[in-house]
């Protein structure tokens, strides 16, 4: 039963992560295609709309999937619902692999792609709650943390599987062929994973708790209304979001996704090495999911989840600085020793929050700060007279944003001042997948593994904690929404928010305050208001009829 639930969820996360990992290749084929005249087929406004919709489908749509499929799961059953979600996810992913490009069928291609991406987001919104609820309702009392922890491995397992398939396909096809057609292979492989998942899940039995409740006529007739329209239940969902899931989400996204972003975008590590380092960190740290799930059955869910949030908040700064010193020593030294300032009119400086990549920041201050952030330069912002153009001062050399080819001039001045050039010999580079037994790569793998262990602390027990907060008749609906708001919105917006914070302040580590503050808020709210649930009987309320519903025996 655990294998059936977990394996299908691994495949579903695999499908979902493929789009993010291959977004650059997909954008080139569907959004930014050049016509015969060398100009983009779609104008900038159209491309921006596509990017916005693709982003929304990946993160913002997930809570709506939780509502749709959570309601279905509480009305019809757990097994049926997450059989539907795996079919939608797998079929959508496979179709992406065979979808003609915009060059072949025009605007129809990106429109279909966005629809498929929305279907993926909706399906994922229903998958997690179904799998977690199904396993928890089968698990013996006192063992729910251990059994549901296998569901928690699936997200990391899906990410790991997608990275392995992508790297393997790249190695077999070569870079040029992968860019042209090889990127489709990981999507096409999903049809095999779909067939295995459907076969396994079709043989599963319905949750005994749901079957019993349905036979007695005590299931909810309006799960959404009961879960979120009644304050006693809605209050628990809000506390679950703010006191458990929000902190779990930012720690999870920091340990797996922001760490990858930081290595590649900030520290300028090539994508092959960055992906391999993350893969090794996941491999070494992922056993913690099951360990901390098991431990939560002994000492409780809250101490482990909140303890993971607190540890992460207290150690993120030293860990990411150590990562910087090891991954790119020359850049790290430049951060410490080279003074750079931006003198600008504060009224011309925007907060450059740009999750979809569609916003345009054209004021001189924004141009200067964005250029420095892209070059991973540490800088300070100083006020200048109103209306004056922004000026960058680099160790005594001054460059105005009004000079021709400002970006090129800035890059030259930064390099002359001592920042490493693009061909930097000190930056970490992995020669092969097992190149981890030297000091530089070994330390990085250990740091990344520790970040993953924090992830396992907050994520391993979370399914059991959420399941135990809600009664059976509205469990699927109630736990799914806070989970996907937390992970889809709080977590999904983390990289864009953190990068905007870096650009705003000029400090490459300042973006860490986003997960740190949210994690600390979760520690406070969780400690004060969220109950410990490890000893709770999750079926205690099942004999009571839903509001307004008479048991079947009385109706007869």
Phi, psi and omega in degrees: 000318178293316180298316181299314181291314186290318183297316178298322181288325174302312182296324181292318176295323176304311179301318184291320183288335182305317183299313180297318182292329184250021185302322181297319179292320181293317179300321181294330183269334188241335186247324189242034182291138178267141177276186182296333180274004179084001179260152179301142178296320183255144177288170186299319180299317179296316179299321179296320178297316179300315181298318179298314181293321179296318177296313181300319181296324182288325187237313188284336182283337187305316178299329178290325173297323177298320179292314183295306185278334174297315177299316179298319180295325179279339178270314190257322180143156183287313185299311182300318186292313183277357164285321177295317183296321182290326178293316179298313182295311183295317180294319179298318181294316180298319181296325175303322181293336181248003185291127175299152182279172178296330178295333184268318184234011174072214188293342178299327182297306179294330178297313179296319179300316180296319178299316179296320179294321176297318178298321177299313180298318178296316181296318179295326177298332179265340187290308189299312181299322179294313181295315181296316179296316182299312181293316182298322182284347172266336189288144176291153179300136181089359181230009185295322179299317180294311185292317182287344179296335178292330174294326182291333178293336192295323181295313177293321177298321178294318177297314181298315180297318180295320179296318181295315181295318180295312180296320179296318179295319177299319181294324183282316186275333188089157187298315184294314180293324179296319180295326184280308184220342185295335179299340179286334188302312179302326177290320182292327178301333184298339180294326176292317178296323178296315181299317179297315183296315181296318180299315181294312186289332178293341181266358182280155176264155178293153177305128181299327180294318179291319179300314180297316181296320180292320178297326181273354179072026182257006179287160181289138176268345179217076186301321182295315180295317182290322184286319188240350178267348177253124188301325183298326178272320180298323179299319180294321178297319179294317178295322177298320180295307187278330185262355178222302194284322183300312178295318177302319184295313184289327176292319179297310183292328177291316184291331183249312188265314179291327176299319177293317177300316182295317178299313186280311187277317184272314185267357173063033174280137181296153188298324179299310181294317181299315180295320179293319178298316178296318180299318178294320177300318178296317182298318183283328187263345192289342175299340179296335179303309182289320180300311183286332171298315177298314182296328180294336174290338182267315188245354178113159180282316186299314182302325183281312181297310181290327176296320177297318177298317182292315179300316180299313182299324183280338188242356182302315183298308179296326181291316180288329175291323175295319177301317180297315182296327181275318187286325182213077185302322181294318178293319179299317179295322178297321178301324184279330196246343186251119182274127178228134178230153173243118177259117187207157173292118183305332181292341180264005183256120181259158169276111193274061176279116189216066186296333183262353182074015185256342183288150178238124179248108191249354177293153186299322178297315180296320179298315181294313183293319179296319180295318179293320179297319178296330179274002180059042180263134171279134181208163174245151178253128178240144181288142176234167180303149180303135177086351182280145178290153181292143179231135177256128179249119184241100178048044178096345178266129185250133178229125178271147177292350180275351182289149177299144179053052184303316183300316179295316179297321179294316180299319179296317181292321179297316179295318180297329181283344177127356174290143184293146176286173182302319178275072186266114184289346181275344184291143183295141177212124182270128181283330181199169186301335183256019180276062183239007186256033170235165191303313187296307181289324181298315179296317180298317179298319179295319178297314180294323177296321178295320176298322178292324177298320173302318178301316182292330178294315184278333188263329182303312182270359192293325181296314179298318180298317181290317179302319186284348181279341190234148178289159187303320189292340178231017187296312183301312180295311189293319183280332185291319186294307179298326179297313185279334170293314181298310185278327180283324185257302179299314180281315185297330180272001186298309182301316181294319180293316181295320179295321177297323178292324176296312180296325182293320188257337184083008180252118185293347179259354187295332179298342178292342179296333179299303178293328182295313182295316181295320178298319180291322175299318178297320178300315182292309182295317180297317181294324185273325193237340183269127181285153170282136190237003189298332181260009183284139173276108187285353178252008186298326183266005188289337180281344179278135179291153174296153180307128178083005183240130175270141176304156183299325182295322179289323180296322179290000000 
